[in-house]
C-alpha cells in the first residue's frame, strides 16, 4: 500500500491517466478545476468583447495593458498574504466559497453592463472576480499532492492544470460562438457574464462534494489561530520565501524560467490581439476580429492538450529539466519563422506550438515546485508563484504597449521575444545542472 500526502492509504497505481481517473478524490478536484476554469474562459471573453472588440471603440495595446494592470496588479500585492491563509484555511472551503462569491460578483457585473454603469465600476467588479480566480488556482495547485501519490504527480500535473486550461479555452470558444450569434453590444456582453456566473455556481457545488478536510492543510499544534494569522502574515511570508530560497533551489530556478516564459507569452498575446483586430480583419469588423482571436485561442488550447499527452513521456526520457529546456528553446526558432510573415495561417500554427511549449514548461515547473516545497509552505509558495505570473504578464503588456504599433506588425518585438526565450533556456539549463530536480520526491507536511 502507498501512503498519500494526507496520510491515507491506497493500492499503488501506475502513473497513467486511467489510474488517476479511477481515484474518486482526484476526479472531484479535477471536476471543480474544470468547471471553475470553464467559467473563467467565458468571463474573459466577455471582458475582451467589451474592452477590445467593442464596435464603438478603437482599442490599442495601451488599453490592453491598462485592463491587465487594473485586474491583476492589485492581487499581485495581496497575493502572498492570501497564501498565508491558504496554509491555514481548509482548501476545500476556499474552492467552494470562492466560486460562490464569483457567482454573485458575476451577476453584479452583468447588471452593471446592462445599466451602462461607469467603466470604473465595471473594472472594480472584474477585479474582484479575477483576484478570487488567482486565489482559487493557487489553492488548486497546493491541493493536488493531497489526492495523488508522489509517483503520479507528473502525470497529474500534465492532466489537471492542462484540462483546466483547455476548459478555459473551451469556455472562451463557447463565449466567442455565443457572442457571434448575438448583436454586439451591452446585452451580449451581459449575457456572457451571466453565463459565466452560473458556471461559477456549478464549480462551487462541485467543490462542496469533497470532504471539508480532504485538501488540507494539516493542523499543527504550534500554529497560531486564524484570528492571529493576519497579524503575522508578513513574518510567515518571509518564512516561506526563506524556505524557498534556502531549501528549494530547483523550485526557484523553475519559477524564474516559467516567469520569463510567461513574459514572452504576454507579449505574444498582445501581438495576436492587435493582429486579429487590425491586420487579419477589417478594423471595422469587430466580430471578425473576435472570431480570428477565437481561432488562435482554440489552437493554443489544442497545444495545451498535446502538451498534456506528451509531457509525461518526454520527462521520462529527458527529465524535468531537459523537457523544460526544450520547451524554452523551441520558440527561438518557430516564433520568428512563423510570426515574421504576419499572415494568418503561419500565425495560427505558431499559436498551436506556443500552446505546447507554454503548457509543457508549466507542467514541469509545477511538478518541481510541488516536489521541492513542504506541504505547510506550499500554499504560500504557490501564491508567490502566481504573483510572478501576474506581474510578468502585466509587465509584458506594458512593455509591448510602448513599442507595438496598432497593427500588431513589429519584427523587432518578435525577435526580442525569441531572444528572451533563448536566454531563459540557457540560464535554466545551467542552473538545473547545478541543482537538478528529482522526480517523485514530494515532501508531505
N, C-alpha and C positions, 0 to 999 in steps of 0.2 A: 504493500500500500504506500501511496505517496502522501506526504504532509503538505498541505497548501499554505499560502501566506496567512490565512485566517485561522489556521490550526485544525481544520477539518481534514478528514482522510478520504481518499478515493483511489480506486484502482488506477494504475498508470495508463494513460492513453498515448498513442503515438501522436507526434506533433503534426497532425493533419487537420484539415478543415472539418472532416467528418467527426474526428474525435472531439474537437472543440464544440461543435454544434450539438453533440449529444449531452453536453453539460447544461443543466437547466439554468443555473445561476448565470453562466456566461450568456446564454440566449436572452435572458431577461435584460441583462445590462446592455447587450447589443441592440435589443429592440428599443430600449429607451434612447440610446445614442442615435439610431437611425431615424426615429420619429422626430427627435429634437433637431437634428441637422437637416432633415427634410423641411421642417418648418423654417429653418434659417434660410434655406435656398429661396423659398417663396418670398420671405420678408425682404431679402437682399434685392431681389428683382423689383419689388415694389419701390425700394429706395432708388435703384438705378433708373427706373422708368420716370420717377418724379424729378430726380435731380439732373440726370444726364440726358435722357431721351424725351424730355417733355417738348412737344412741338413749339411751344411759345418761348423756349429758352435756347440760347446758344452757349452751351457749356464748354469749358476749357479745362486743360489739365489742372489749373489752379483751383477750379471749382471742385474737382475730384479730391485734390489734396485737402481742401477745406473741410469737405464732408468727412474724410477719413480722420482728420485731426479732431473734429468735434465728437465723432463716435468712438474713437479708440484711445486718444491720449489721456483723457481723464481716468480711464481704467488702468492705464499704464502707471499712474500714480498710486492708485489704491490697490492694484492687483496683488503685490507682495503681502500686504496686510490681510487681504482676503485669504491668501494661502495659509496664514496662521490659523484662521478659522477652519479651513479645510482639514487641518490636522487636529481639530477638536470636535467640530460638528460631525454628526453622522452623515456620511457622504450620500447615503440614500435619500436623506431628507433634503440635502442640497439639490439633488436632481428633481425631487418631487416638488418642493416648494418653489424652486427657481423657475421651473417650467410653468407652474401655476401662476406665478407672478407675471411671466411673459404673456400668458393668455390674457390677463387683464390689461396689461400695457398695450398689447396689440389691438384690442377693441378700442382703447382710448385713442391710439394713433389713427385708426381708421376714421373715427369720429372727427378728429382734427382735420383730416384731409377733406372730408365732406363739408365741414364748416368753413373751409378755406382759411384756417387759422394762420397767424403769422408763422413764418418759417422757423423762428427760434423755438416755438412751442413744439413743432413737429420734430425738430432735431433733438430737443430735450427728451421726448418720449423715445425716439430712436436710440439715443444714447443709453437710456436705462435698459432697453431690450438687449443692446449689444454688450453692455457691461455684464449683464447676467449670463449672456451666452459664453463669454470668455471664462467666467467663473465656473460654469457648468462643465465646459470642456476640460478645464484643469482637473475638476473633480472626477470626471470620467477616466482620464489618464491615470490619475493616482489610484483609482479603484480597481483597475484592470488586474493587477497582480493578486488581488484578493479572490478572484474567481477562476484562475487558471494555474496550472502547475508551472514551475520555472522553465521546464523543458519546452513548454508550449508557448512561451512568451513571444518569441519572434513571429511565429505563425499568428498568434492573437493580435500582435501589432500590425501584421500585414492585413488581417481581416477587419478588425474592429474600427480603427480610425479610417481605414480606406473605405469601408462600406459607409461610414458616416459622411465622408467627403463625397462619395458617389451619390448618397442620398441627398446631400445639399445641392449637388449638380442636377439631380432629377427634379428636386423641388424648384430649382431655378428654371429648368426646362418646362415644367408644368406652368410656372408663372409666366414664362415667355409665351407659351401657347395660349393661355387664357387671356393675356394682355392683347395678343394679336386678334382674338375673337371679339374684343370689346372696343368701342370707340375710345381713342386715347383721351385721357382727362382724369379729373379727380375721382370720379366714380369708379373707373377701372383700377386706379391705384388703391382706393379704399377697399375694393372688393378683394384684391390680393392680400392686403394687410389683414383683413378679417379672416381669410382662409388660413393664413399663417397662424393667427391666434388660435383657431380651432385645432390646428395640428399641434401647437404647443400644449393644449389641453390634453390631447391624446398621449403626448410624451410624458406629461405629469402622471397620468393614470397608469402608464406602463411602468414608470419608476415605482409607483406605490405598490406594485405587485411583489417587489422584493422585500425580504425581511429587513426591518429597520437597522439592525446591526451588521448586516452581511458585508457591507463595503468598508467597514472600519471607520475611523482608525481605532486600534485597540486602546483601552483605557489604561493609563499609567497612574499609579497612586501618587507619585510625586508631581504630577502635572497640575498646575493651578486650575481653579474652576473657571468656567467660561466667562463669568462676570469679571474676572481679573485679566482675561486674555488680551483685551484691547489695551489695557494699561501697560502691558509688557510686550506688545506686538513688535516694537522696534527691536527689542532685545532678542526675541525669538527669531525674527527675520535675520538678524545678524548671526545667530547660531546656525541657521540654515545655510547662509552664504559661507560661513566658515567651514561647515561640514562639506559643502560642495567643493570649495577650493582646496581644502586640506586632504580630504579622503576620496574625492571623486574626480580625479583629473580626466579620465576618459569622458565623463559626462560634460565637463567644462569644454573640452575640445569639440565634442559633438554638438553642443548647444551653440558654440561660436560658428561652426560650419553651417549649421542649419539657419542661423540668423543671417549669415551672408547670402545663402540661397534664397531666403525669404525676401531680402532686399532686392535681389535681382528679379524675383518673381513679381514683386510690387511694381517695379519699373515696367516690366513687360505687360502687366495688366493695364496700366495707364496707356501704354502704346496701343494695345489691342482695342481698347475702348475708343480712342481717338480715331484709329483707322476705320473701325466699324461705323463710327458716326459721320466722318467727313471724307474718307477716301474710298472705301469699298462701296459706299452708297451715296446717293444724292443727299447733301446736308439737310434738305427739306423733308426727306423721307425718314422720320424718326422711327417708324415701325420697321422699316427695312434695316436700319442700323441696329435696332434691338434684336431682330431676327439673326443677323450676322453674329452679333455677340453671343447669342444663344447657341449657334453652331460651334463657336470656339469653346464655349464652356462645356458643351456636350462632348466634344472630342477630348478635351482635357480630362473630363470625368472618366472617359474610356481609358485614358492613360493611367489614371489613378487605379482603376480596376486591374489593368495589366500589371502594374507595379505590385499589387497585392498577390497576383498569381506567381510572379517570377521572383520576388524578393526572398522568400524562404529558400528556394533553390540556389539563388545567387549567393546568399550569405553562407550557405553550407559549403560552397566551393571557393568563394573569395574571402569569406569572413565579413563581419560587420564593417570593419574599416575599409576593406577592399571594395565592397559594393557601394559604400557611401562615396568613396573617392571616384569610382567610375561614374556615379550619378552626377557628381560635381564637374567632372571633366567633359562629359558628353556635350553640354551646351556650348562649350568653347567652339565646337565645330558646327553644330546644327543651327544655333541662333543666327550667326552671320549668313550661313549658306541658305537658309530658308527665309530669313527675315529681310535681307537686303533687297530682294526683288520688289518688296512692298506690293505683292499681289495676293489675291485671296487664297488660292489653293495651297501654295507653299506656306502661307501664314497659318492655315488650318492644320497642316501637317506638323508645323512647329508646336502648335497648341497641344497636339496629341503627345509628342515627345516630351514636351515640358511637363505634362501631367505625370508621365512615367518617372522622370528623374526627380521631380519635386516630391512626389509621394515616396519614392524609393529612399530618398535622403531622410525624410521624416520617419519612416518605419525604422530605419537604422538608429537614428538619434533617439527616438522614444525608447527603444529597447536598451540602448546604452544607459540612458538616464535611469530607467526603472531598475536595471541590474546593479547600478553603482550606488544608488541612494537608499538609505534605510527607510522603512515604512513611516516612521514617526516624523521624518523630514520631507517625505515625498510630496505632500500637498504644497508645502512652501516652495519646493524646487520647481514643481510644475507650474506654479503661479508665476515664478520668476521667468521660467521658460516662455510662458505665454506673453509676459510683458515684453520680452525681447522680440517675439514675433510681431506684436503690435507696433512697437517702436520702429522696427526695421521697415515695416510696411508703410507707416506714415512718413518716415524719412525718405523712402524711395519715391513716394508720391510728391513730396515737397521738392526733392532734387529734380525730378522729372518735370515738374511744373515750371522750373526755371529755364529749362533748355529745350523742351519739346515743342515744336510748332503745333498749331491747331490741327493740321492734317495728320499728325502722328508719324510723318515720314522724317526720320533722322538716322543716318548711318552712324553718326557719332555716338548716339545713345546705344544702339545695338552693339557696336564694337566695344563700348565701355562695359556693357553688361557681360560680354564674353570674357573680357579681361578680369572682371571681378570673380566670375566663376573659376577661371584658371588659377587666380591667386588663392582662392578658398580651397581648391583641390590640392594645390601644392602644400599649403600650410597645414591642412588637416592630415595629409599623408605623412608629413614629417612628424607631427605631434603624435599620431597614432602609433608610429614606430617606437616612439619613446615610452608611451603609456598605452599599450594595446588593450582594447575592450575584450572582455572574456564572456562569451555567451553562456547562458544557463546558470548564472550565479546570483539570482535575485536574492536580495537581503531583506528578510522579513523584519518587522519591528521587534 
